[in-house]
Amino acid sequence: MPGPIASVHSLETTDKRPITVSDGIVPKAPNWLNANAKKIYKATAKEIVALGIAGRADANVLAIFSMQYDRLMTLSEKNDGELPSQRLLNDLSTQCLSLIKELGISPSARAKLRIARVETDDDLDELMK
């Protein structure tokens, strides 16, 4: 009879390091973020925890996203339509989009996660029969 099915949290790599997919813990916002970026950090952390994809490893990406998103919002409010400001807005937008994909909170990233979870559930269901 086969042994118990390993959870994702207990899988190991070939060199015996544990794979941490999602531990559900996001550390407190770093002190170097300004007040508004900390609010963005907390709100986004709450979202990824609710989605079940949060982990300690997300903290740095989340902090950078929060900082860049705060900069984007600040610059958008002060935008005077000049070309250098528009270029910076475009760069910040691109960076923010890249970071939300990295965090798994873009619609396409969530869809991929949903597909992966469904396939995993089906495989586990088959093994449990």
C-alpha positions as CSV (number, residue, x, y, z in Angstrom):
1,M,0.0,0.0,0.0
2,P,1.5,3.4,-0.9
3,G,2.4,5.8,1.8
4,P,0.5,9.1,2.5
5,I,0.3,11.7,-0.2
6,A,2.8,14.5,0.5
7,S,1.5,18.0,0.7
8,V,3.0,20.7,-1.4
9,H,4.7,22.1,1.6
10,S,6.6,18.9,2.3
11,L,8.0,18.3,-1.2
12,E,11.7,18.4,-1.6
13,T,14.0,19.4,-4.4
14,T,16.7,17.0,-5.6
15,D,19.2,18.5,-3.2
16,K,16.8,18.0,-0.2
17,R,15.8,21.7,0.2
18,P,12.1,22.1,1.0
19,I,10.0,23.8,-1.6
20,T,8.0,26.6,-0.1
21,V,5.0,27.4,-2.3
22,S,2.7,29.3,0.0
23,D,3.0,29.5,3.8
24,G,0.2,32.1,4.1
25,I,2.5,34.5,5.9
26,V,3.5,37.9,4.6
27,P,5.9,39.9,6.9
28,K,5.0,43.3,8.1
29,A,5.7,46.2,5.6
30,P,9.3,47.3,5.6
31,N,10.1,50.6,7.4
32,W,11.6,52.2,4.3
33,L,8.2,52.3,2.6
34,N,6.3,55.6,3.0
35,A,2.9,55.7,4.7
36,N,0.9,55.3,1.4
37,A,3.1,52.5,0.1
38,K,2.6,50.7,3.4
39,K,-1.2,50.9,2.9
40,I,-0.8,49.5,-0.6
41,Y,1.5,46.7,0.8
42,K,-1.1,45.8,3.5
43,A,-4.0,45.8,1.1
44,T,-2.1,43.7,-1.5
45,A,-0.8,41.3,1.1
46,K,-4.4,40.8,2.3
47,E,-5.4,39.9,-1.3
48,I,-2.7,37.4,-1.9
49,V,-3.3,35.8,1.5
50,A,-7.0,35.5,0.6
51,L,-6.1,33.9,-2.7
52,G,-3.9,31.3,-0.8
53,I,-0.8,32.2,-2.7
54,A,1.0,34.3,0.0
55,G,4.4,33.5,1.4
56,R,7.3,35.1,3.1
57,A,9.2,35.0,-0.2
58,D,6.7,37.5,-1.6
59,A,7.7,40.2,0.8
60,N,10.4,41.8,-1.3
61,V,8.4,41.8,-4.5
62,L,5.4,43.1,-2.7
63,A,7.5,45.9,-1.2
64,I,8.9,47.0,-4.5
65,F,5.4,46.8,-6.1
66,S,4.0,49.0,-3.3
67,M,6.7,51.5,-3.7
68,Q,6.4,51.7,-7.5
69,Y,2.6,51.8,-7.4
70,D,2.7,54.6,-4.9
71,R,5.1,56.5,-7.3
72,L,2.8,55.8,-10.2
73,M,-0.2,57.2,-8.4
74,T,1.7,60.3,-7.2
75,L,3.1,61.0,-10.6
76,S,-0.4,60.5,-12.2
77,E,-1.8,63.1,-9.9
78,K,0.9,65.6,-10.8
79,N,1.2,64.8,-14.5
80,D,1.4,67.9,-16.6
81,G,1.4,66.1,-19.9
82,E,5.1,66.7,-20.6
83,L,6.9,63.9,-22.4
84,P,9.4,63.0,-19.7
85,S,6.5,62.6,-17.2
86,Q,4.7,60.4,-19.7
87,R,7.7,58.2,-20.3
88,L,8.1,57.8,-16.5
89,L,4.4,56.9,-16.2
90,N,4.7,54.3,-18.9
91,D,7.8,52.8,-17.3
92,L,6.2,52.7,-13.8
93,S,3.0,51.2,-15.3
94,T,5.1,48.5,-17.1
95,Q,7.0,47.7,-13.9
96,C,3.8,47.5,-11.8
97,L,2.2,45.1,-14.3
98,S,5.2,42.9,-14.3
99,L,5.3,42.9,-10.5
100,I,1.6,42.0,-10.1
101,K,2.1,39.1,-12.5
102,E,5.1,38.0,-10.4
103,L,2.9,38.1,-7.3
104,G,0.2,36.1,-9.1
105,I,-2.6,38.7,-8.7
106,S,-3.1,39.6,-12.3
107,P,-6.2,38.1,-13.9
108,S,-4.1,35.9,-16.2
109,A,-1.9,34.7,-13.3
110,R,-5.0,33.9,-11.2
111,A,-6.4,31.9,-14.2
112,K,-3.2,29.9,-14.5
113,L,-3.2,29.2,-10.7
114,R,-6.9,28.1,-10.9
115,I,-6.0,25.7,-13.8
116,A,-3.0,24.3,-11.9
117,R,-5.1,23.8,-8.8
118,V,-7.9,22.0,-10.7
119,E,-5.4,19.7,-12.3
120,T,-3.8,19.0,-9.0
121,D,-7.1,18.3,-7.3
122,D,-8.1,15.8,-10.1
123,D,-4.8,14.0,-9.8
124,L,-5.3,13.7,-6.0
125,D,-8.9,12.6,-6.4
126,E,-7.8,9.8,-8.7
127,L,-5.1,8.6,-6.2
128,M,-7.6,8.7,-3.4
129,K,-10.0,6.2,-5.1
